[in-house]
Amino acid sequence: MAHFDVRSSELPLKEIPGDLGLPILGPISDRYNYNYFQGHTEFIKSHMEEYNSTIFRMNILPGEFVNVPDPKVIVLADAVSFPILFDHSKVEKKDLIVGTYVPSTSFTGGYKVSGYLDPSDEKHGKLKSLFIGLFASIHHKTIPVSQKYFATLFDNLDSDVAAKGQASFNTYSDNMIFELLLHVFYNIDPAKLGNKGSSMIRKWLFVQFHPIITIGLPKWLSWIEDTLLHTFPCPSFLVKSDYQKIYDAIYASSTPVFDEAKKLGLSKEETCHNLVFMSGANAYAGLRPLFHGLMEWLYLGGEKLHKELAKEIRAVVKSEDGVVTLVSVEKMKLTKSVVFEIFRMEPAAPHQYARAREDMVISSHNASYQVKKGEVLFGYQLLAMRDPLIFENPNEFRGTRFMGEEGEKLLKHAYWSNERQTVDPTADNKQCAGKDSYYC
Ligand code: HEM
């Protein structure tokens, strides 16, 4: 990333703007404005305008009694500064997957799982290699198994529309995804968890991450939501029995991952807790909003786009004798561009964090800023992906944006997988391990 250093010497060096307010009141005020009164994006946008800068300071404190080591963060909301989050020689990723809040390890059997580990940690590399190996070993069945689950989902939607005149894609999708993941990853029949795997994992996610969740009650009820969700973290025993059932199902499965883990010196217990976290917190929590966004933006894309997509997909599938494979998906240029454009408009994992390993200078388009060792960087992806100096008419949904020579050049500015779309996940980076094997 020498890019930053070269540019930073040519740009004016400025103090990072941002008024953090008084010690206790400042974090409370930022929390209410960010979560409720303004909402996330308006809060960030209004501060960008106020400070005339895409880099500024704010407080992120989930709640008064929720222990976080550092509530002060530096926001990065443009496409130029954002990739510093991927430069592991300059930033550390330990304990930062969901911000400065870290749930108790009692949610994951007492282990600190891979999502919280820095790539410099040997264990991260071993676990990430296991995941990448797992996805490679199942790639032949990912599409056929998914087709089966989606066929059932759409049959259910059709039946509901026929019976009631309406149907909820999100409800069916939320309940289907985790079962699909358990089936495709570990060959677990949904009946093994009484067809309740998805609701079990949702409970586990909620109880673990509620201090950083907002559920969107009306503004006048925000103090109730804030008090209930953000005052104290809930104990893990509330979801222990659901977690144990999922853990036991994976533990008893025939996945070859356990043999590979043994070769790497990892215990079956630790591997299994990591598999639950990967399947539930990485994969399910990533795919759930992704499918909501896909449906919403496809609908908003309009009839003309729907016809063009249908034409392209049908032509490619026909040319491949009716079989959909990852290779045939590669040939669907418009379809891929539409999916990327949806990721850009509504990133499924919209916030990324990292801690400066050393004093350094970070540049936006028009200024450089001194960052001190230990300071936490908070990448606001939704606005970085709508940087007007990179993406023309950034708030407009353009299905063809990533097509053709010029469109493909934009992929190096696409950060939804926690790296550039042009980079691949490895044991040494923190890029989404599911990037190529599952969703893009
Ligand atoms: C089958 C689906 C998925 C699987 C198996 C998966 C797996 C993973 C794993 C294992 C990691 C941790 C990487 C590491 O520690 O080095 C990760 C991180 C990540 N994934 Fe995914 N993921 C999936 C879906 C998604 C989706 C749909 C998105 C959003 C488009 C997404 C975005 C991310 C991001 C942003 C991170 C980095 C989080 C951070 O460290 O800040 N993932 N994923």
Residues whose N, C-alpha, C, O or C-beta is under 5 A from the ligand:
A	BS01	HEM	L96 I97 S114 G115 K128 F131 M278 N282 A283 G286 L287 L290 A348 A349 H351 Q352 Y353 W416 S417 N418 N429 K430 Q431 C432 A433 G434 Y438 Y439
